[in-house]
Structures are given as structure tokens and as C-alpha cells.
Amino acid sequence: MPRRVLFLCSRNRLRSPTAAHVFARWPGWEVDSAGLAEDAEVVLSVEQLDWAELIVVMEAAHRRRLQSRHRRRLKGKRVVCLDIPDHYEYMQAELVALLLKRAGPLLR
């Protein structure tokens, strides 16, 4: 049975959709992505949180926001911060390389 990872950033336009695309075909994993801002392309839902086993955020501020809003739903889930700033375009080579370097080992 595949494991489930949820990638989160602010607006679900650049970093988390890139991560979902990069890791979509990794063996043994199902992926999804969302944003924590009200104007995100896909706003984080409680269903996504309940679905995820591993939650990967791009910045420490995302982890703090997630924990302040959904502390109870995070019990028993691993939340990892990649420390990737909002300086990249969707699928930018440097962003893909950072994601592979920082998130790849989590998904092996």
C-alpha cells in the first residue's frame, strides 16, 4: 500500500505543486499539495490532513501556521520543513534540485 505525502507552501502555485509533480511517480508514494493562504490555488483541507502520513512544508512559518490551526489533526503525523524560500518559479531547475536533495531522502 502506498504511503501518502502532502506538500504545503503558501499559495500552492510554485513550490508545493512543483514538489508534487517531481515526486508524483516515486515508487511507493501518493502525493498531494495545497496552500495555507486563503487565496491558494488549492486551500488546505482537513481531508488532506487526515489523508497524509507525512507533511512537508517549505518554510518554518508554514509549520507554525499549520500547528496553530490544526494541532489536533497533526497528532501522530510527521511534519518536516525543507527551508526552501519563495524565490523560485514553477518547475525551475534550481527548485527541482533543492527538492530532490532535501525531500528525496524522506521518500526513500
Backbone hydrogen bonds, N-H to C=O, Kabsch-Sander energy under -0.5 kcal/mol:
donor,donor_aa,acceptor,acceptor_aa,energy
3,R,28,G,-3.1
5,V,30,E,-2.6
6,L,54,L,-2.6
7,F,32,D,-2.7
8,L,56,V,-2.9
9,C,34,A,-1.5
18,T,14,L,-1.4
19,A,15,R,-2.5
20,A,16,S,-2.5
21,H,17,P,-2.2
22,V,18,T,-2.9
23,F,19,A,-2.4
24,A,20,A,-0.7
24,A,21,H,-0.6
26,W,23,F,-1.6
29,W,26,W,-1.6
30,E,3,R,-3.0
32,D,5,V,-1.5
34,A,7,F,-1.9
35,G,42,V,-2.9
36,L,9,C,-1.8
37,A,10,S,-3.0
40,A,37,A,-1.5
41,E,11,R,-2.6
44,L,35,G,-2.7
49,L,45,S,-1.8
50,D,46,V,-2.7
51,W,47,E,-2.1
52,A,48,Q,-2.1
53,E,4,R,-2.3
54,L,4,R,-2.1
55,I,78,R,-2.9
56,V,6,L,-3.1
57,V,55,I,-0.5
57,V,80,V,-2.8
58,M,8,L,-1.2
62,H,59,E,-0.6
63,R,59,E,-1.5
64,R,60,A,-2.3
65,R,61,A,-2.4
66,L,62,H,-2.8
67,Q,63,R,-2.7
68,S,64,R,-2.4
69,R,65,R,-1.9
70,H,66,L,-2.5
71,R,67,Q,-0.8
74,L,70,H,-1.1
74,L,71,R,-0.8
75,K,72,R,-1.1
77,K,74,L,-2.4
78,R,53,E,-1.4
79,V,77,K,-0.5
80,V,55,I,-2.7
80,V,78,R,-0.5
82,L,57,V,-2.5
84,I,58,M,-3.1
87,H,85,P,-2.0
92,Q,89,E,-1.9
95,L,92,Q,-0.5
96,V,92,Q,-2.5
97,A,93,A,-2.4
98,L,94,E,-2.1
99,L,95,L,-2.6
100,L,96,V,-2.5
101,K,97,A,-2.2
102,R,98,L,-2.9
103,A,99,L,-2.7
104,G,99,L,-1.2
106,L,103,A,-0.9
107,L,103,A,-1.1
107,L,104,G,-1.1
108,R,105,P,-0.9
